[in-house]
């Protein structure tokens, strides 16, 4: 049963990244100015690279193709993106609580991805 659970875990993690990556690709015109406003260096290129990692890494992980490499790329993506888009130190009140929740959630996702690396 354990191998089936590993494959299911990879699928769920990877499908999540692929889904949101495809959703972001479909909304790229609105993302370009938003990314530029966040202080991301070389925003046009950074966005496209991030979306490629998110979609391709997500699909590869979901299909258990090079799962360790896919998971490592998604770990890097998550670690780089989190401080730009979920920065609790830049907001207050309820928005701060929400961003802290997003940072903690992303930490949990990285934990799951580390398990995918370990089992890859």
N, C-alpha and C positions, 0 to 999 in steps of 0.2 A: 504493500500500500504506500510506503514511503516514496518510491519513485513517482507514483501517480500524483501524490501531493506536491512534490517538487515541481513537476510539469504544470500542475494547476496553479501553483503559486507564481511561477514564471509567467504563465499566460495572463493571470490577473494583473500583475505588475506591469507587464509589457503592454497589454491592451489599454491600460489607463494612460500611459504615456503616448501611445499611438493615437488614441482617441483625441486627447487634448492637442496633440501636435497637428493632426489633420484639421481640427476645429480652428486652430490658430492660423494654419496655412490659408484656410478659406476666409479668414478675417485679416489677412496681412496688410491690406490697405489702411486699416484703422490702427494696426499695431506699430507701423513705422513711426508715426509722430509720437506715439506714447513712449516707445523705446527711446527715442532721441531725447525726450523730456526727462528720462530717468538718469541721464548721465552715463549711459552705456557707451564705452569707446567704440568707434566705428559702427554705429547702430545699424546701418543697412546690412552690412556683412554679418555682424553679430547675430542679428535676428534670423537671417537665413541659415547660418551655421547652427544656431540653437534649434531651429525647427527641423533641420535635417537630422540632428542627433536625436531629437525627441521622437520623430516619426520612425526613422530607420532603426534606432536603438530599441524603440518600443516593439516594432514588428519582429525584429530578430529575437528579442527576449520572449515575446509571446509565442513564437514558433520554436523556441529552444534551439535556435541556430546561433552558435558562438555565444552562449548565454553569459559566460563570465565577461567577455569583452563588451557585450551589449550592456550588461549591468554596470560595468566600470564607466562606460561612457555616460550612462544615465546618472550615476553618482556624481560625476564631474559636472554635468549639466545642472543637477539639483543644487549642488553646493555653490556654483557660480551664480545661478539665477536668484536664489533665495534672498541674499542681502539687497539686491536691486529692487525686488518686487514685494518683499515681505519684511520691511524694516521697521520694527516696532519703536525704535528710537526716534523715528521721524514723525510720529503721530501720538495722539493722546486719547484718553477715555476709552469708549467702547471699541473704537477702531484699533487702538493699541492692543487691547485684549484679543481682538480678531487676528491681528498680525502675529502676536505671540502664538496663538493657536496654529496659524499657518506654518510658522517656523518649527513648532513641535511636530506637526504632521509631516513636514518635509523630513525632519529627523527620523521619524518612524519609517518613512518610505526608504530613506538611505539604509536603515537597518534591514529592511526586507531585501533591498538590492545587494547588501553585503552577504546575506544568506544565499542569494542567487550566485554571487561570485564564488562563495565557498562550495557550492554544490555543482558549479559549472564544470 
